[in-house]
Every structure is written in C-alpha cells, then in structure tokens.
Amino acid sequence: MSTEDKPFFDDPNAALREVAQNPAAYAHYLADFHRVVLDIQAKLEILQRETRVHCRGTRVEGDKMGQAFLRSFPVEKSLNDLLKNLKNVTSGLEKSAHKRHAHDEKVKEVKKQRKEKAQLKERKNNPPLQAAPENPGQPGAQSPNMGYGGPTSIYNLDRRESA
C-alpha cells in the first residue's frame, strides 16, 4: 500500500510538516509550548519554595546547626537544576521562533539578490547596442580635443616641446 492510498489523518507527521512549512504557524505552535512550559515552571517554583521550607524545617533529634540544611541541599539542587533547564527551554523556544522567521526573510533576500545578479550578468554579457558617435570627417576642421593622436603640422607646436 503506497502513501497515496492512506488517508491524511493516518500520517502522524503530516500536521507537523504543515507547521514546519509556515513560519506563522511555527511561531504559534512554539508559543503554545512556551505557555505550557511557563505554566510548569511557575508550578515548580512554588513546589521548590514549599520543599525548601519543609526540608529545612525537618529536624531530627540531636541535629547540630546546619545539618537540616545540608540534608535538604540535594533536593533543592535538583529542583534548581530543573528550573534552570526550563528557563533554557523557554529561551530556546523563543529563539527558535525568531530564527525560523529570519530564515524565511533570508530566503526572500537570497532570491532577490540572485535575480539582481542574473540581471547584471545578462547586461554584462549582452550590453545594449549604442549608436556610434558621429564624427564629422571634414578636412580642415579641427576637433576641440587635439592630442598626440590628432593630425598636426609643424606650425602648430606651441604647446609641445620640440626634440
């Protein structure tokens, strides 16, 4: 059975494929995850505070100063690490949405640059035809820009030094 015979809903990745192709849908999808992660993070912060209060307040008979804190430290550290990772996840979700949008902008820019480059190359390879400048070839008429290449006589050496 080929993939064309299967209905759309049988492909579990079809919806995500559509989301990946559209930057607005991608940002919306990641925003949903972002809200969920922020909600989890808020609840874990409350749990962290309550756990710290409970663990540090749990004393055993014969404890010296600070032993309850030292016993609670591994539990607090694990929750702190978890919260730090959740903060990294939220920043990663935001960054990913921005980078996805920047990718589409860059693709549009590359298309535009390539089109301009192709036009420049086309102009370079096929320059537009230009009419030849009119050069009146009347004998005896001097052109205004007499240089070394123009006809001269020995009587017109006022600006040149003789040999």
Protein Blocks (a to p, Z undefined) as FASTA:
>chain_A
ZZklpcfklpmklmmmmmmmpmklmmmmmmmmmmmmmmmmmmmmmmmmmmmmmmmmpcce
hiaehklmmmmmmmmmmmmmmmmmmmmmmmmmmmmmmmmmmmmmmmmmmmmmmmmmmmmm
mmmmmccddddddddfbehiacfbdcfkbccdfklmmlbccZZ
